[in-house]
């Protein structure tokens, strides 16, 4: 992530420090990693129905 977007590194690190963590973000940079599950806003809206 550091080469993609250095500002996202701390978010990924925080998520990796917890078991079964999920990041809610529409930031396309997160789609380029496979370590943390990412939910988009459209996913959250779908889950709330």
mmCIF file as Biopython writes it, N, C-alpha, C and O atoms, coordinates in Angstrom:
data_model
#
loop_
_atom_site.group_PDB
_atom_site.id
_atom_site.type_symbol
_atom_site.label_atom_id
_atom_site.label_alt_id
_atom_site.label_comp_id
_atom_site.label_asym_id
_atom_site.label_entity_id
_atom_site.label_seq_id
_atom_site.pdbx_PDB_ins_code
_atom_site.Cartn_x
_atom_site.Cartn_y
_atom_site.Cartn_z
_atom_site.occupancy
_atom_site.B_iso_or_equiv
_atom_site.auth_seq_id
_atom_site.auth_asym_id
_atom_site.pdbx_PDB_model_num
ATOM 1   N N  . UNK A ? 1  ? 0.810   -1.195  0.000  1.0 0.0 1  A 1 
ATOM 2   C CA . UNK A ? 1  ? 0.000   0.000   0.000  1.0 0.0 1  A 1 
ATOM 3   C C  . UNK A ? 1  ? 0.853   1.258   0.000  1.0 0.0 1  A 1 
ATOM 4   O O  . UNK A ? 1  ? 0.424   2.298   -0.500 1.0 0.0 1  A 1 
ATOM 5   N N  . UNK A ? 2  ? 2.035   1.176   0.546  1.0 0.0 2  A 1 
ATOM 6   C CA . UNK A ? 2  ? 2.865   2.379   0.641  1.0 0.0 2  A 1 
ATOM 7   C C  . UNK A ? 2  ? 3.170   2.975   -0.728 1.0 0.0 2  A 1 
ATOM 8   O O  . UNK A ? 2  ? 3.222   4.197   -0.874 1.0 0.0 2  A 1 
ATOM 9   N N  . UNK A ? 3  ? 3.372   2.118   -1.739 1.0 0.0 3  A 1 
ATOM 10  C CA . UNK A ? 3  ? 3.661   2.612   -3.080 1.0 0.0 3  A 1 
ATOM 11  C C  . UNK A ? 3  ? 2.394   3.115   -3.774 1.0 0.0 3  A 1 
ATOM 12  O O  . UNK A ? 3  ? 2.470   3.944   -4.681 1.0 0.0 3  A 1 
ATOM 13  N N  . UNK A ? 4  ? 1.245   2.622   -3.354 1.0 0.0 4  A 1 
ATOM 14  C CA . UNK A ? 4  ? -0.020  2.990   -3.978 1.0 0.0 4  A 1 
ATOM 15  C C  . UNK A ? 4  ? -0.557  4.292   -3.384 1.0 0.0 4  A 1 
ATOM 16  O O  . UNK A ? 4  ? -0.846  5.242   -4.112 1.0 0.0 4  A 1 
ATOM 17  N N  . UNK A ? 5  ? -0.687  4.327   -2.058 1.0 0.0 5  A 1 
ATOM 18  C CA . UNK A ? 5  ? -1.167  5.533   -1.362 1.0 0.0 5  A 1 
ATOM 19  C C  . UNK A ? 5  ? -0.639  5.498   0.072  1.0 0.0 5  A 1 
ATOM 20  O O  . UNK A ? 5  ? -1.205  4.799   0.912  1.0 0.0 5  A 1 
ATOM 21  N N  . UNK A ? 6  ? 0.421   6.228   0.366  1.0 0.0 6  A 1 
ATOM 22  C CA . UNK A ? 6  ? 1.033   6.210   1.704  1.0 0.0 6  A 1 
ATOM 23  C C  . UNK A ? 6  ? 0.062   6.562   2.828  1.0 0.0 6  A 1 
ATOM 24  O O  . UNK A ? 6  ? 0.253   6.119   3.960  1.0 0.0 6  A 1 
ATOM 25  N N  . UNK A ? 7  ? -0.964  7.339   2.542  1.0 0.0 7  A 1 
ATOM 26  C CA . UNK A ? 7  ? -1.924  7.706   3.580  1.0 0.0 7  A 1 
ATOM 27  C C  . UNK A ? 7  ? -2.819  6.534   3.989  1.0 0.0 7  A 1 
ATOM 28  O O  . UNK A ? 7  ? -3.432  6.574   5.056  1.0 0.0 7  A 1 
ATOM 29  N N  . UNK A ? 8  ? -2.902  5.505   3.167  1.0 0.0 8  A 1 
ATOM 30  C CA . UNK A ? 8  ? -3.728  4.337   3.482  1.0 0.0 8  A 1 
ATOM 31  C C  . UNK A ? 8  ? -3.007  3.317   4.348  1.0 0.0 8  A 1 
ATOM 32  O O  . UNK A ? 8  ? -3.643  2.413   4.888  1.0 0.0 8  A 1 
ATOM 33  N N  . UNK A ? 9  ? -1.712  3.442   4.489  1.0 0.0 9  A 1 
ATOM 34  C CA . UNK A ? 9  ? -0.917  2.456   5.231  1.0 0.0 9  A 1 
ATOM 35  C C  . UNK A ? 9  ? -1.399  2.323   6.665  1.0 0.0 9  A 1 
ATOM 36  O O  . UNK A ? 9  ? -1.556  1.205   7.154  1.0 0.0 9  A 1 
ATOM 37  N N  . UNK A ? 10 ? -1.636  3.426   7.349  1.0 0.0 10 A 1 
ATOM 38  C CA . UNK A ? 10 ? -2.058  3.346   8.751  1.0 0.0 10 A 1 
ATOM 39  C C  . UNK A ? 10 ? -3.434  2.705   8.896  1.0 0.0 10 A 1 
ATOM 40  O O  . UNK A ? 10 ? -3.700  2.029   9.889  1.0 0.0 10 A 1 
ATOM 41  N N  . UNK A ? 11 ? -4.295  2.910   7.929  1.0 0.0 11 A 1 
ATOM 42  C CA . UNK A ? 11 ? -5.636  2.306   7.990  1.0 0.0 11 A 1 
ATOM 43  C C  . UNK A ? 11 ? -5.530  0.792   7.836  1.0 0.0 11 A 1 
ATOM 44  O O  . UNK A ? 11 ? -6.168  0.044   8.577  1.0 0.0 11 A 1 
ATOM 45  N N  . UNK A ? 12 ? -4.732  0.345   6.885  1.0 0.0 12 A 1 
ATOM 46  C CA . UNK A ? 12 ? -4.529  -1.093  6.695  1.0 0.0 12 A 1 
ATOM 47  C C  . UNK A ? 12 ? -3.850  -1.691  7.926  1.0 0.0 12 A 1 
ATOM 48  O O  . UNK A ? 12 ? -4.240  -2.767  8.378  1.0 0.0 12 A 1 
ATOM 49  N N  . UNK A ? 13 ? -2.852  -1.017  8.470  1.0 0.0 13 A 1 
ATOM 50  C CA . UNK A ? 13 ? -2.140  -1.513  9.650  1.0 0.0 13 A 1 
ATOM 51  C C  . UNK A ? 13 ? -3.090  -1.653  10.833 1.0 0.0 13 A 1 
ATOM 52  O O  . UNK A ? 13 ? -3.038  -2.649  11.556 1.0 0.0 13 A 1 
ATOM 53  N N  . UNK A ? 14 ? -3.946  -0.678  11.033 1.0 0.0 14 A 1 
ATOM 54  C CA . UNK A ? 14 ? -4.914  -0.755  12.133 1.0 0.0 14 A 1 
ATOM 55  C C  . UNK A ? 14 ? -5.867  -1.929  11.939 1.0 0.0 14 A 1 
ATOM 56  O O  . UNK A ? 14 ? -6.175  -2.643  12.893 1.0 0.0 14 A 1 
ATOM 57  N N  . UNK A ? 15 ? -6.329  -2.129  10.727 1.0 0.0 15 A 1 
ATOM 58  C CA . UNK A ? 15 ? -7.237  -3.239  10.439 1.0 0.0 15 A 1 
ATOM 59  C C  . UNK A ? 15 ? -6.543  -4.584  10.645 1.0 0.0 15 A 1 
ATOM 60  O O  . UNK A ? 15 ? -7.147  -5.523  11.163 1.0 0.0 15 A 1 
ATOM 61  N N  . UNK A ? 16 ? -5.289  -4.676  10.244 1.0 0.0 16 A 1 
ATOM 62  C CA . UNK A ? 16 ? -4.549  -5.932  10.403 1.0 0.0 16 A 1 
ATOM 63  C C  . UNK A ? 16 ? -4.248  -6.240  11.866 1.0 0.0 16 A 1 
ATOM 64  O O  . UNK A ? 16 ? -3.988  -7.392  12.212 1.0 0.0 16 A 1 
ATOM 65  N N  . UNK A ? 17 ? -4.281  -5.237  12.717 1.0 0.0 17 A 1 
ATOM 66  C CA . UNK A ? 17 ? -3.990  -5.467  14.135 1.0 0.0 17 A 1 
ATOM 67  C C  . UNK A ? 17 ? -5.168  -6.115  14.865 1.0 0.0 17 A 1 
ATOM 68  O O  . UNK A ? 17 ? -5.027  -6.539  16.012 1.0 0.0 17 A 1 
ATOM 69  N N  . UNK A ? 18 ? -6.316  -6.192  14.212 1.0 0.0 18 A 1 
ATOM 70  C CA . UNK A ? 18 ? -7.517  -6.782  14.800 1.0 0.0 18 A 1 
ATOM 71  C C  . UNK A ? 18 ? -7.946  -8.004  14.004 1.0 0.0 18 A 1 
ATOM 72  O O  . UNK A ? 18 ? -7.788  -8.047  12.784 1.0 0.0 18 A 1 
ATOM 73  N N  . UNK A ? 19 ? -8.485  -8.988  14.691 1.0 0.0 19 A 1 
ATOM 74  C CA . UNK A ? 19 ? -8.994  -10.178 14.009 1.0 0.0 19 A 1 
ATOM 75  C C  . UNK A ? 19 ? -10.305 -9.855  13.291 1.0 0.0 19 A 1 
ATOM 76  O O  . UNK A ? 19 ? -11.155 -9.142  13.824 1.0 0.0 19 A 1 
ATOM 77  N N  . UNK A ? 20 ? -10.454 -10.375 12.108 1.0 0.0 20 A 1 
ATOM 78  C CA . UNK A ? 20 ? -11.697 -10.259 11.336 1.0 0.0 20 A 1 
ATOM 79  C C  . UNK A ? 20 ? -12.160 -8.819  11.124 1.0 0.0 20 A 1 
ATOM 80  O O  . UNK A ? 20 ? -13.359 -8.542  11.159 1.0 0.0 20 A 1 
ATOM 81  N N  . UNK A ? 21 ? -11.238 -7.924  10.911 1.0 0.0 21 A 1 
ATOM 82  C CA . UNK A ? 21 ? -11.614 -6.531  10.710 1.0 0.0 21 A 1 
ATOM 83  C C  . UNK A ? 21 ? -12.067 -6.286  9.269  1.0 0.0 21 A 1 
ATOM 84  O O  . UNK A ? 21 ? -11.721 -7.025  8.347  1.0 0.0 21 A 1 
ATOM 85  N N  . UNK A ? 22 ? -12.848 -5.230  9.116  1.0 0.0 22 A 1 
ATOM 86  C CA . UNK A ? 22 ? -13.389 -4.826  7.827  1.0 0.0 22 A 1 
ATOM 87  C C  . UNK A ? 22 ? -13.211 -3.321  7.714  1.0 0.0 22 A 1 
ATOM 88  O O  . UNK A ? 22 ? -13.380 -2.597  8.696  1.0 0.0 22 A 1 
ATOM 89  N N  . UNK A ? 23 ? -12.875 -2.853  6.533  1.0 0.0 23 A 1 
ATOM 90  C CA . UNK A ? 23 ? -12.771 -1.420  6.276  1.0 0.0 23 A 1 
ATOM 91  C C  . UNK A ? 23 ? -13.950 -1.019  5.406  1.0 0.0 23 A 1 
ATOM 92  O O  . UNK A ? 23 ? -14.242 -1.660  4.397  1.0 0.0 23 A 1 
ATOM 93  N N  . UNK A ? 24 ? -14.621 0.049   5.810  1.0 0.0 24 A 1 
ATOM 94  C CA . UNK A ? 24 ? -15.715 0.613   5.011  1.0 0.0 24 A 1 
ATOM 95  C C  . UNK A ? 24 ? -15.154 1.833   4.303  1.0 0.0 24 A 1 
ATOM 96  O O  . UNK A ? 24 ? -14.894 2.859   4.931  1.0 0.0 24 A 1 
ATOM 97  N N  . UNK A ? 25 ? -14.969 1.720   2.991  1.0 0.0 25 A 1 
ATOM 98  C CA . UNK A ? 25 ? -14.384 2.814   2.222  1.0 0.0 25 A 1 
ATOM 99  C C  . UNK A ? 25 ? -14.711 2.652   0.749  1.0 0.0 25 A 1 
ATOM 100 O O  . UNK A ? 25 ? -14.822 1.537   0.241  1.0 0.0 25 A 1 
ATOM 101 N N  . UNK A ? 26 ? -14.863 3.772   0.077  1.0 0.0 26 A 1 
ATOM 102 C CA . UNK A ? 26 ? -15.036 3.770   -1.365 1.0 0.0 26 A 1 
ATOM 103 C C  . UNK A ? 26 ? -13.736 4.128   -2.081 1.0 0.0 26 A 1 
ATOM 104 O O  . UNK A ? 26 ? -13.732 4.365   -3.288 1.0 0.0 26 A 1 
ATOM 105 N N  . UNK A ? 27 ? -12.647 4.167   -1.340 1.0 0.0 27 A 1 
ATOM 106 C CA . UNK A ? 27 ? -11.323 4.468   -1.890 1.0 0.0 27 A 1 
ATOM 107 C C  . UNK A ? 27 ? -10.866 3.290   -2.758 1.0 0.0 27 A 1 
ATOM 108 O O  . UNK A ? 27 ? -10.666 2.186   -2.251 1.0 0.0 27 A 1 
ATOM 109 N N  . UNK A ? 28 ? -10.706 3.519   -4.038 1.0 0.0 28 A 1 
ATOM 110 C CA . UNK A ? 28 ? -10.334 2.448   -4.977 1.0 0.0 28 A 1 
ATOM 111 C C  . UNK A ? 28 ? -8.961  1.863   -4.682 1.0 0.0 28 A 1 
ATOM 112 O O  . UNK A ? 28 ? -8.673  0.743   -5.103 1.0 0.0 28 A 1 
ATOM 113 N N  . UNK A ? 29 ? -8.114  2.584   -3.975 1.0 0.0 29 A 1 
ATOM 114 C CA . UNK A ? 29 ? -6.786  2.053   -3.654 1.0 0.0 29 A 1 
ATOM 115 C C  . UNK A ? 29 ? -6.875  0.783   -2.815 1.0 0.0 29 A 1 
ATOM 116 O O  . UNK A ? 29 ? -6.030  -0.103  -2.944 1.0 0.0 29 A 1 
ATOM 117 N N  . UNK A ? 30 ? -7.873  0.687   -1.970 1.0 0.0 30 A 1 
ATOM 118 C CA . UNK A ? 30 ? -8.001  -0.495  -1.118 1.0 0.0 30 A 1 
ATOM 119 C C  . UNK A ? 30 ? -8.316  -1.749  -1.924 1.0 0.0 30 A 1 
ATOM 120 O O  . UNK A ? 30 ? -8.060  -2.860  -1.459 1.0 0.0 30 A 1 
ATOM 121 N N  . UNK A ? 31 ? -8.858  -1.592  -3.104 1.0 0.0 31 A 1 
ATOM 122 C CA . UNK A ? 31 ? -9.165  -2.743  -3.958 1.0 0.0 31 A 1 
ATOM 123 C C  . UNK A ? 31 ? -7.896  -3.437  -4.455 1.0 0.0 31 A 1 
ATOM 124 O O  . UNK A ? 31 ? -7.961  -4.568  -4.936 1.0 0.0 31 A 1 
ATOM 125 N N  . UNK A ? 32 ? -6.764  -2.782  -4.348 1.0 0.0 32 A 1 
ATOM 126 C CA . UNK A ? 32 ? -5.508  -3.336  -4.847 1.0 0.0 32 A 1 
ATOM 127 C C  . UNK A ? 32 ? -4.804  -4.206  -3.817 1.0 0.0 32 A 1 
ATOM 128 O O  . UNK A ? 32 ? -3.703  -4.690  -4.080 1.0 0.0 32 A 1 
ATOM 129 N N  . UNK A ? 33 ? -5.402  -4.418  -2.659 1.0 0.0 33 A 1 
ATOM 130 C CA . UNK A ? 33 ? -4.804  -5.281  -1.642 1.0 0.0 33 A 1 
ATOM 131 C C  . UNK A ? 33 ? -5.768  -6.432  -1.340 1.0 0.0 33 A 1 
ATOM 132 O O  . UNK A ? 33 ? -6.959  -6.340  -1.635 1.0 0.0 33 A 1 
ATOM 133 N N  . UNK A ? 34 ? -5.260  -7.494  -0.764 1.0 0.0 34 A 1 
ATOM 134 C CA . UNK A ? 34 ? -6.081  -8.678  -0.489 1.0 0.0 34 A 1 
ATOM 135 C C  . UNK A ? 34 ? -5.990  -9.127  0.965  1.0 0.0 34 A 1 
ATOM 136 O O  . UNK A ? 34 ? -6.397  -10.244 1.285  1.0 0.0 34 A 1 
ATOM 137 N N  . UNK A ? 35 ? -5.472  -8.291  1.844  1.0 0.0 35 A 1 
ATOM 138 C CA . UNK A ? 35 ? -5.277  -8.677  3.248  1.0 0.0 35 A 1 
ATOM 139 C C  . UNK A ? 35 ? -6.487  -8.370  4.121  1.0 0.0 35 A 1 
ATOM 140 O O  . UNK A ? 35 ? -6.751  -9.088  5.086  1.0 0.0 35 A 1 
ATOM 141 N N  . UNK A ? 36 ? -7.222  -7.312  3.793  1.0 0.0 36 A 1 
ATOM 142 C CA . UNK A ? 36 ? -8.342  -6.863  4.612  1.0 0.0 36 A 1 
ATOM 143 C C  . UNK A ? 36 ? -9.584  -6.784  3.733  1.0 0.0 36 A 1 
ATOM 144 O O  . UNK A ? 36 ? -9.529  -6.303  2.601  1.0 0.0 36 A 1 
ATOM 145 N N  . UNK A ? 37 ? -10.701 -7.261  4.268  1.0 0.0 37 A 1 
ATOM 146 C CA . UNK A ? 37 ? -11.961 -7.205  3.534  1.0 0.0 37 A 1 
ATOM 147 C C  . UNK A ? 37 ? -12.445 -5.758  3.491  1.0 0.0 37 A 1 
ATOM 148 O O  . UNK A ? 37 ? -12.444 -5.069  4.511  1.0 0.0 37 A 1 
ATOM 149 N N  . UNK A ? 38 ? -12.857 -5.301  2.313  1.0 0.0 38 A 1 
ATOM 150 C CA . UNK A ? 38 ? -13.310 -3.933  2.110  1.0 0.0 38 A 1 
ATOM 151 C C  . UNK A ? 38 ? -14.796 -3.937  1.753  1.0 0.0 38 A 1 
ATOM 152 O O  . UNK A ? 38 ? -15.231 -4.676  0.870  1.0 0.0 38 A 1 
ATOM 153 N N  . UNK A ? 39 ? -15.561 -3.110  2.446  1.0 0.0 39 A 1 
ATOM 154 C CA . UNK A ? 39 ? -16.960 -2.891  2.100  1.0 0.0 39 A 1 
ATOM 155 C C  . UNK A ? 39 ? -17.104 -1.499  1.509  1.0 0.0 39 A 1 
ATOM 156 O O  . UNK A ? 39 ? -16.546 -0.534  2.031  1.0 0.0 39 A 1 
ATOM 157 N N  . UNK A ? 40 ? -17.837 -1.402  0.443  1.0 0.0 40 A 1 
ATOM 158 C CA . UNK A ? 40 ? -18.155 -0.121  -0.178 1.0 0.0 40 A 1 
ATOM 159 C C  . UNK A ? 40 ? -19.500 0.363   0.386  1.0 0.0 40 A 1 
ATOM 160 O O  . UNK A ? 40 ? -20.227 -0.412  1.006  1.0 0.0 40 A 1 
ATOM 161 N N  . UNK A ? 41 ? -19.820 1.612   0.175  1.0 0.0 41 A 1 
ATOM 162 C CA . UNK A ? 41 ? -21.087 2.160   0.656  1.0 0.0 41 A 1 
ATOM 163 C C  . UNK A ? 41 ? -22.253 1.403   0.060  1.0 0.0 41 A 1 
ATOM 164 O O  . UNK A ? 41 ? -23.240 1.153   0.752  1.0 0.0 41 A 1 
ATOM 165 N N  . UNK A ? 42 ? -22.166 1.032   -1.202 1.0 0.0 42 A 1 
ATOM 166 C CA . UNK A ? 42 ? -23.265 0.271   -1.822 1.0 0.0 42 A 1 
ATOM 167 C C  . UNK A ? 42 ? -23.468 -1.076  -1.120 1.0 0.0 42 A 1 
ATOM 168 O O  . UNK A ? 42 ? -24.596 -1.559  -1.024 1.0 0.0 42 A 1 
ATOM 169 N N  . UNK A ? 43 ? -22.392 -1.677  -0.632 1.0 0.0 43 A 1 
ATOM 170 C CA . UNK A ? 43 ? -22.491 -2.932  0.111  1.0 0.0 43 A 1 
ATOM 171 C C  . UNK A ? 43 ? -23.214 -2.709  1.442  1.0 0.0 43 A 1 
ATOM 172 O O  . UNK A ? 43 ? -24.052 -3.515  1.846  1.0 0.0 43 A 1 
ATOM 173 N N  . UNK A ? 44 ? -22.881 -1.611  2.115  1.0 0.0 44 A 1 
ATOM 174 C CA . UNK A ? 44 ? -23.525 -1.289  3.390  1.0 0.0 44 A 1 
ATOM 175 C C  . UNK A ? 44 ? -25.020 -1.035  3.198  1.0 0.0 44 A 1 
ATOM 176 O O  . UNK A ? 44 ? -25.836 -1.451  4.021  1.0 0.0 44 A 1 
ATOM 177 N N  . UNK A ? 45 ? -25.370 -0.360  2.122  1.0 0.0 45 A 1 
ATOM 178 C CA . UNK A ? 45 ? -26.782 -0.118  1.838  1.0 0.0 45 A 1 
ATOM 179 C C  . UNK A ? 45 ? -27.520 -1.416  1.566  1.0 0.0 45 A 1 
ATOM 180 O O  . UNK A ? 45 ? -28.657 -1.597  2.004  1.0 0.0 45 A 1 
ATOM 181 N N  . UNK A ? 46 ? -26.873 -2.317  0.845  1.0 0.0 46 A 1 
ATOM 182 C CA . UNK A ? 46 ? -27.475 -3.618  0.561  1.0 0.0 46 A 1 
ATOM 183 C C  . UNK A ? 46 ? -27.679 -4.416  1.847  1.0 0.0 46 A 1 
ATOM 184 O O  . UNK A ? 46 ? -28.723 -5.039  2.038  1.0 0.0 46 A 1 
ATOM 185 N N  . UNK A ? 47 ? -26.671 -4.393  2.731  1.0 0.0 47 A 1 
ATOM 186 C CA . UNK A ? 47 ? -26.765 -5.138  3.987  1.0 0.0 47 A 1 
ATOM 187 C C  . UNK A ? 47 ? -27.830 -4.584  4.926  1.0 0.0 47 A 1 
ATOM 188 O O  . UNK A ? 47 ? -28.359 -5.318  5.761  1.0 0.0 47 A 1 
ATOM 189 N N  . UNK A ? 48 ? -28.145 -3.311  4.801  1.0 0.0 48 A 1 
ATOM 190 C CA . UNK A ? 48 ? -29.112 -2.676  5.700  1.0 0.0 48 A 1 
ATOM 191 C C  . UNK A ? 48 ? -30.561 -2.962  5.290  1.0 0.0 48 A 1 
ATOM 192 O O  . UNK A ? 48 ? -31.485 -2.629  6.032  1.0 0.0 48 A 1 
ATOM 193 N N  . UNK A ? 49 ? -30.768 -3.568  4.132  1.0 0.0 49 A 1 
ATOM 194 C CA . UNK A ? 49 ? -32.130 -3.829  3.668  1.0 0.0 49 A 1 
ATOM 195 C C  . UNK A ? 49 ? -32.668 -5.110  4.257  1.0 0.0 49 A 1 
ATOM 196 O O  . UNK A ? 49 ? -33.805 -5.489  3.975  1.0 0.0 49 A 1 
#
